[in-house]
Structures are given as C-alpha cells and as structure tokens.
C-alpha cells in the first residue's frame, strides 16, 4: 500500500482534517527544508507528532522495505519530492513531503487541510510533514474511485454466486437446474435465472462491469467482471454450485486479477 494504510488516508480525506498550529520542541536552529532525493535521510523510525488519525509509527528501512504501526509491511521509494508506498494487495500511493532538518516551530498553516501527518524521527530533531499536493490529491481521488469500482464488482459477484447456487438447487419447473448440472447449453438458463437477458452470444453488463461466464464443469462456473470505468480492474469469482462451508467462503471464491 502506501506509507499510510489506504483506510487511514480515506478516513482522513473524509474528515478533511484542519490542523491547528503545532509547537515542535527541537534544536533551536533555523528551519531548513530538504529537497531532492532524501531516501537516506528518511531511513529510520518515525513517531507521529500530531494528527487526528490512527497512524502512529512508520519505519523506513534502507532496503526499501518498512513497517506501519509495527505490523503492516510496506515497500517505499522516493521520487519527485514524493514518498510512494505499497502494501501487498494494495495500489501504490504517494504523499508529498517536506523534511525539516530541525526546528522549534512548524507553521502548519502553509499546508492547511492537505496535511496528513507530522512525524519526528527517533533520536533526532528531524521532522517530516506528509501532505497532499495537487497531483497526490488527484491520485487519491483516483484510488478511491478504483476501490469503489472494485468493491462494486465484488458485491455483484457475491450476489451472482449466491444466485447461481440457488439456480442449481431450484427445480426445473421453477426455472432452475434441479441439480442436473451446468453445461454450455444451460448457461443461458443460469444467467436468465439471475435476471439477465443473455443468450450466450457475448458478455453482459450492468452499471459496474462487463461480466463473462465460463463453465468449468457440471457444478462449477467462473464469473469474470471487468470494470466499465477502468478496464484494468478485473475481479473473478469461482463458484461451486453445491455450496461450501464458511471456511470455503461458502463455495464462492472471489479474487482480483493482475494486481
């Protein structure tokens, strides 16, 4: 993910946090902001000095790995005065930053509600301000849109999976398969059962995605959803029509592709 868990960033964005001026006790020298590639300067343990959100600690390791809150592993890099963060299974995200060598007062008013956090390096007077610049704000909005698109497809797939299992159990006299099993011929009956007018000639779509059904066998179907908002977002469900236990996700295995 990013240096901050996506959920924390989304929550902070939702609250639109506006910080008051924060007094930072440090070495009494003039504040000097660092620029350029600060990878080496960032290496170390950082503790949150202020901020109305859940992020407390960040660890930047020299090899480009790190840790958030002591348990969430990340990879990180610095480019164009931004820190890019990535946690496994999450989109990469960037926050702009200013690294202060030392200072006895930080004027947060220059960041306004774009400020996402202020941290101090352990055993050092260095202070790190993380904030959203215009490009980072645009990236965050795109990330939120992608997450919403992804979640909408997952919701659809869960619904389709449950309906597919219901079709398998429903008597043929009521439009189901009567446990007779799924074939390429009966696939259109399945899609009709979940309220789609589809003849099997091509994929069908709703306001979230384009969906294709693939018959894996008499009791298994794969449903692939490709977002109509961003075709790089592809989520699939492998559905066991006979169901399953809670440990087996009730026979509906949903996963994202190419992530």
N, C-alpha and C positions, 0 to 999 in steps of 0.2 A: 504494500500500500504506500502510504506516504509517511512522512515523519509523524504525522498525526493520523490516528485511526479515522477512516472516512466518516464514521458515525459521529466522531467528535467534531470534525470540520462542519458536517451538515448541521449539527446542533448549534454550533457557534454561528453559522450563517443564518440559521433560523432566528436566533435571538438578536442578531445584528448588534453584537456587544459594543458598547461605547465605554471605553476605559477613562477613568479619571487620571490626573497626573500622578505618577508613581515616583516616589523618592527612593533612589537606589543608593545604599551606602557602599562606597567603593573607595579606591585610592583617589586622593584629591589631585587629579591631574585634569587637563583639558580633554574633553571627549574627542576621540579621533575615530571616525568610521573607516573600517577596512573595506577594500574593494578588490576586484579581480578574483583569482581562484584561491579561496580561503579553505580548501579541503584540509590542509594540515592544521590550520588554526581551529577548525571545528572539532577535530578529533578529541574525544574526552567525554566526561559525564556532565550532563547539564540538568539543573533543577529549576522547575518553574518558579519564577519570582513573583508573577502576578498573572491574573487571568480568571475569568469566570467560566471555567470549563474543566473537564476531567483530566486533561493531560498534566502529569506531574513530573516525569523524568524522561530524558532522552539520552541514549548512549550512541555516540558516533565512533565506530571502530575504524582503524587505519585501513583495513582491507575492503571498506565499502559496505560492511555489514553494520548492524546496530540493533538497538532494542528500545522499545517504548514501554514505559511503566513496568519494566523488569521482566516482561513475559512475551510481548509481541515482537517477533523478529522482523527486521526490515533490511532492505538494501537502500543505499543512498548515494547520491552523486551531486556535484556542484557544477552548474553551467549557467552562464549569462546572469550572474548575481541571483540565482535561484537555487534552492535545495530541492532536488527531486527525490521522492520517497516511493518505495514499492514494498508491499507486503504480499506474500504468496496468495494468489487468487484474487487480487485486487488491482484496479487500474493505478498506473503511476500518476502521481500528482505533485505539483510544485508549489512552493511558497517562496515569495521574495523575502529577503532578509537584509538586515544591517547588523554588522558585528562591531561592537564598540570595544576598543582596547581597554578602556577604563572610563570611569565617570562617577560623579556623585549626584547626578540628577538626569533623568531621561525625560525628555519632553514628548509624551505620547500623543500630544495633540496633532503632531505632524502626520500621524497615521490614521487618526480618527477611528471609525468603526471598522476599518480594514485590518486593524491589529488583531492578530490571532493568539499571541502569547509573547511573554518576555521571560527569558531564562538566563540563569547565571551559571557559569562554569565552575565546577567544584575546584577548590584550592586555587582560585584565580579571580581577578577582578573583572574578567571579560563578561560582557552582557550581549545576549543575542535577542534581537527583535524579529519576530516572524509575522509577516503580514501579506495581504492580498494586494498585488498590483493589478493593473487593468488586465494584463494577459492571464495572470493567475486566477483572477475573478472569472474571466471568460472560460478558462479551463475547468474551474469548479462547477460552473453552471452546466457545462457540457457533461461533466462527470455525473452530476445529479440527474440530468436528462437520460444518460445512458443507464444509470441504475434504475430509474423509473421504468424505462423500456424493458430492461432485463427482468425486473420483478413482475411486470405485467405479463410477459410471456410465461414465466414460471407459474403464475397463477392460472393462466389459460391451460397450460399443460397438465397441471394437477386436476383441473376440472375435466379436461378431456380424458385423462387417465381413469378417473372415477366413473365417468360416463361409459367408457369403453368396457370396464369391468361389469358395470350394470347391464350393458348390452349382452355380454356373454352369459349372464345369469337369467336374462329375461326370456320367457317362452317365445317361440317363433310366431305364435298367434298374436303376440303383443309387440312385434317388431324387433325382437331380439334374436340371438342365435340359438337359444335353448341349449347352450353348452356344446353345440355342434362343432365349434371351432371356427377360426378365421382363415379365409383364403383370399386370393386376389379378386375372386368373383364376389365374395360377400363383403369386401372392404367398403363398397359404396353403401351397403346396408348399415354398417357401423357408423359411417360419417353422417348418414341421414338420421340415425338414432340420436346423435349429439347435435341435431338441429342445423345441419349444414346441407345445402343443396349442392351436392357434388357427385359427379358421375364417374370419377376416377380418371378423367381426361387430363387433369392437371391439378396443381395445388389450389387450396382455397385460402382465403384471408379474412381477417377482421381488422379492427382499427389498431391492433397491436403488431401483427405479424402475418407473414405468409407461412402456412403450415403444409407439410407433406407427411403422408403416412406410408410406412413401409412394413409389409407383412414379414415377420421373422419366422413365423411358424403358426400352428393352429391356436396357440394360446399366448402369443407374444407379438406386440406391434411397437414400432419405433415412430414417434411423432417428433418432427423437427420443426422448430419455429425460427424464422429469420425476420428480424425486426424490419418494419417498413420505414422506420425513422433512421436506422443505421444498420446497413446490411452486414456489418462486421459482427453484430451481436447475434449469435446463433446458440439456441438452447434446445436440448432434446430431452425427451422422456422415453425410456424403455419401459413398457407397460406389460406386466404379467396379468393376463386377463383373469386368471384364477385368484388373484389377490396375493396376500402375503402377511407376515407378522409385522409388528411395529419395528422390529429390528431390521426388517427388509423393506422399510418405507412403504409397507402395505402393497408391495408389488409395483410401485411407481418410482423408478429411479431417474431423477432429473439431474442433468449436468450441463455445464456450459462448454461449448466447443471453442477451440482456438483462443484460449485465454492464457 
